[in-house]
Amino acid sequence: MAKPATAGWISLQNKRILLLLLVVFSASTAIALFLRNINESCEPRREATVALSSGVDRVQLPPSPVVVAGGGLKSPLGFMRSKLVVLVSHELSLSGGPLLLMELAFLLRSAGAQIVWVTYQKPTETNEVIYSLEQKMLDRGVQVLSARGREVIDATLKADLVVLNTAVAGKWLDAVLKEHVPQVLPKTLWWIHEMRGHYFKLEYVKHLPIVAGAMIDSHTTAEYWKNRTHDRLGINMPQTYVVHLGNSKELMEVAEDSVARRVLREHIRESLGVRNEDLLFAIINSVSRGKGQDLFLQAFYESLRLVQEQKLQVPSMHAVVVGSDMNAQTKFETELRTFVLKKGIQDRVHFVNKTLTVAPYLAAIDVLVQNSQARGECFGRITIEAMAFQLPVLGTAAGGTTEIVVNGSTGFLHPVGKEGVSQLAKNMVKLATHVERRLTVGRKGYERVKERFMEQHMASRIASVLKEILQKSKHPSS
């Protein structure tokens, strides 16, 4: 009789751990995820590229935070203490750009900076997401101001630094600051995340050549913006800094906690009807054609055929698509589900509604597929998050993925488009048939994250940029 009681107690403890983890991640990953939110080398870099209109220079970045007496870490952003910073976002939502800017706000607040947040485009009706995110910022000491009016103009004029987030935020300058724009541009850093062509409009970026600098998430995106603005708009980029992103401390805590990972893995797999010994491939992104879920499912189906044709001994293979919208299925998602039914693989493919709590899925899966198409992701933070969980990454050879994944070491790359389906399928089979290779690739990815893609690395890279921007703002003509 004691045995069932003990098992029940353990199950209860697991559930408590699970609930605690989910509560933690509903808050923390909202700030760290969904920046899915480039044709450069995948070799490790220890410097940031500064793309100038006349060419490409390099600025050395400090590799790690400063260690102070007593073994503690001194924030590389300590020089921002008491500085007034105005952060301007084109919107406040659960998409990558705004959440990343919020993360910067909290990093600067922890260093003692005064932060003012401005959202340019807000819906007139009450929005629970906006209310929740604004409350989160207020709780962390961030002042939230209306996008228009004397108060925000005064704060911007007094600010030591202004950060415009995304290309669209440029419209705020003329709409609100008007005749004060020339005073603000010399102390403005423009943080750009977009890769799509429709953002290249003069109404958005006409002031771009005059700001103190631009900060972009990957080398290839920086090069793309340099060429596109020059060729299409006839303007030159300002001095441009490439800053790779980093994983949050909260995510790393769970990724490095074997008990937490086990509990989450068991829970998610049980909810999907997938056994612990099954092999689970996942694509975690908002469902859209540009993210390549259709080609992912085609490759998965082809991998099943290869296993059957070659009579390979592999675990039962499953695929999960995380990022659906169950309430409003798009035409594209309907196509995905129709394909699954037509091929008779509905018992192998699972659809999960979009969620901020992706950590449980990273704990549950065996391989991440980052299949963004065309120019790929500007960076693709889900990739470094998966690597933190020691997952191999199968990614398209495009965009920021090529700067994160070392082909053949921390994952395997395949071409974009239909041409990449066959190679992706082969890479899936490769990982399915070689357990040791899969584990080794995952470990190497984790090591790469620890070396280059941690929160302290990102803070250190940003600190180097902000120091230069503040110096320039004191001597605008230099």
Salt bridges, closest charged atoms under 4 A:
GLU40 OE1 - ARG45 NH2 2.39
GLU47 OE2 - ARG58 NH1 3.18
GLU91 OE2 - HIS90 NE2 3.67
GLU103 OE1 - ARG381 NH1 2.75
GLU134 OE2 - LYS122 NZ 2.76
ASP154 OD1 - ARG150 NE 2.92
ASP174 OD2 - LYS206 NZ 3.11
ASP174 OD2 - HIS207 NE2 3.10
GLU179 OE2 - HIS180 NE2 3.54
ASP217 OD2 - HIS193 ND1 2.77
ASP231 OD1 - HIS230 ND1 3.11
GLU256 OE2 - LYS450 NZ 3.05
GLU266 OE2 - ARG262 NH1 3.46
GLU277 OE2 - ARG275 NE 3.63
ASP278 OD1 - ARG275 NH2 2.82
ASP278 OD2 - HIS318 NE2 3.52
ASP294 OD2 - ARG289 NH1 3.77
GLU309 OE2 - ARG305 NH1 2.86
ASP325 OD2 - LYS354 NZ 3.49
GLU333 OE2 - ARG337 NH2 2.90
GLU335 OE1 - ARG289 NH2 3.10
ASP366 OD1 - ARG265 NH2 3.49
ASP366 OD2 - ARG269 NH2 2.67
GLU377 OE2 - LYS291 NZ 2.68
GLU385 OE1 - ARG36 NH1 3.71
GLU403 OE1 - HIS244 NE2 2.75
GLU451 OE2 - ARG46 NH2 2.96
GLU455 OE2 - LYS249 NZ 3.92
